[in-house]
Amino acid sequence: MKRLTLAVLTVLPLAVACGGSDTTPLFGTKWTVTSPSAGKQAYLTFDARTGKVGGRLGCNSVDATATVRTGHITLGRPSTTRMMCDASLMGTERSLLALFGGQVGYRVDHDTLTLTSGNGTIVHAVADK
């Protein structure tokens, strides 16, 4: 019984992160940020094999570690490029950077990803199909 419980507790977070049959998987999906708005220029992609998240913040590229557990993701300190862009894109970048360097809650509902940081930052993204 202990082995079965350990197996379920080990596999459950991965199953939840990958989503059910009617839910887009967290890993391997290009998540285009819809709020805060950056057009189609901001996106994130989570890689289960490397344990990282990468993408664009609107103007600059970003890369960080991402440890996914049931209901939350611990995002490492971000590594970014350092270009300057339009003020609206830079505002979006500041909002997205607030997610990194700590734990964020996450929920995948069909093709929508919601990330919520401890400081109240909420980011919505849709699966880019």
Secondary structure, 3 states (H helix, E strand, C coil): CHHHHHHHHHHHHHHHHHCCCCCCCCECCEEEEEECCCCCCEEEEEECCCCEEEEEECCCEEEEEEEEECCEEEECCCEECCCCCCHHHHHHHHHHHCCCCEEEEEEEECCEEEEEECCCCEEEEEECC
